Amino acid sequence: MAPARLTPFTAEHLDRMNVKANARAVAGRPEMKTALARLASMNLGFTILSSDGGTVLGVMGAVPTLPGICEVFIVASEDQAKHPISFAKCVRKELYTLKEKYRRIQAVAVNDDFHTRWLSWLGFEAEGLLRSYGLEGEDMVMWSMV
């Protein structure tokens, strides 16, 4: 299977995306399109497309927080499950590109087995539990790649 590919984010991509149920609260926030468009203008906001460019598999962004540090996020689509390996490789490749620019990349994720396996495979290490940190008051975990 041909690899997924990154393209600069546009608002139309989020409109076309079949957002996963557990990510709709984040993706549906009005400021999400604006934030991703701003990141895209800095070459830090991307859409992950299927190899043919026809399917939006997800969006990702890197938010600079301090000099040398950024926080990444990924919002996946339901269609991502049809392209799991190419999606994962595309994300990992972009993380290692970001690692050339930032000494620390961090991410916050739900505290569950799936995210633990996924972020570990990407090269992150768990740092600590953020109690009641999520939108619904759920516990989250801070991850880093240094």
N, C-alpha and C positions, 0 to 999 in steps of 0.2 A: 504494500500500500504506500502511496506517495505521502510525503510528510505534510503535516499542517504547516501553515505559514502565518507570519505576522504581517499586519498592515497597520498604518496609522489609524487610530480610532476616529470614527465619525458618529454622530448621533443616530444616523440611519442604521448603523450596525446594531445598536442596542434595541432599536425598534423592531428589527428583523429577528432578534435572538429569542429563542424559546428557553427562557430563563428557568433553571432548576427551581423546584418549589422552595427548597430551603434557602435560596438566594434572592427570592422575589422582594423581600422586605428591604434589602440593600439596593438591588438594581432598580427598584421602583421609586426610590427617593429622587425628588426633582433635581437635587444638586449633583446626582451621579453623572448625568450627561455633561453638565458644565465642567465638573472636575476632570472627567476623562478627556474632554476637548482641550482643556488647559494643559493637561499632561501631554497630550498628543503634540501640542505646539512646542513642547520642550523635548520631543522625541522620547517620552516616558509613558505614553498611553497608547495601548495597542488593542487591536481586535485579532483574535485567533480564528483563522478561516480554514475550512477543509482545503485539501490540495487543489480542488477545482475552483475554489473561491466562492462557491455557491452557498455554503452553509456556515453560519456563524457558530463557532464552537465555544466561544467565550470571549471575555475581555479581561485585560490585565493592565495594571498601572503600577508605577513606582513613584512614591511621594517622598521627595527629599525632606528630611526632618531636621537634621543638623549637618554641618559640614562632614562629608564622608559617610553619611548614614542615610538610608532610605527604607521606607516600609512598602512592601509589595502587597498587592491584593489580586485575587483572581475571582471572577464571577463566571461560572461555567453554565453552559446551556444543556438542556436535555439531550441534544444531538451529540454532545461531546462523548457520550457513552458508546456511540457507534465508531468512534475514532480514538480509543483510549491511548494507544501507544504513540501515535503521531502527535496527539495533543500533549501528552506528557513530555515527549522529547522536545517539542517546540518550546514549552514553558521552561524546561531545564536549560536549554540552549540560551534563552533570553536571560535567565538568572545569571549564568556564567558571563554573559556580555555585561550585565550590570555590575558584576563583581569586579570587573576591570576599572569601573568608575567609583565604586563605593567600597570602603573598608568593611562596612557592616550592612547587611541586608536583613531586615526583620519582617516578620509576619505574625499576625494573630489569627488563631483558628479555634474552631470548636474543639472541645476536649473529648475526642472520641477515637476509636481505633483506626477508622479510615484516614482521618487527617494526620494521625501519628505516622502511619505507614507512608502516606503520600509525601508529607513534608520531610520525613527522614530520607526517602528515596531521592528527593530533590537536592539533598545535601544540607538541610537545616538541622539544628540541634535544639531540643526543647530547653527553655530556660526557667520557666516558672508558670504557676497557675495564677490567672487573673480572675479572682472570685467576683461573680455577678457582673462581669464586664460586657456581656453581649447585649444586643438590642432588647432581648426578652429577659435579661437578668441571668442568663446562663453563664456558667464558668467557661473561660477561654484559656488558651495557652499561648504564651509568647515564645516564638521560635526565632532563631538567628542563624545566619551564615556569616562567619567571620574568617 
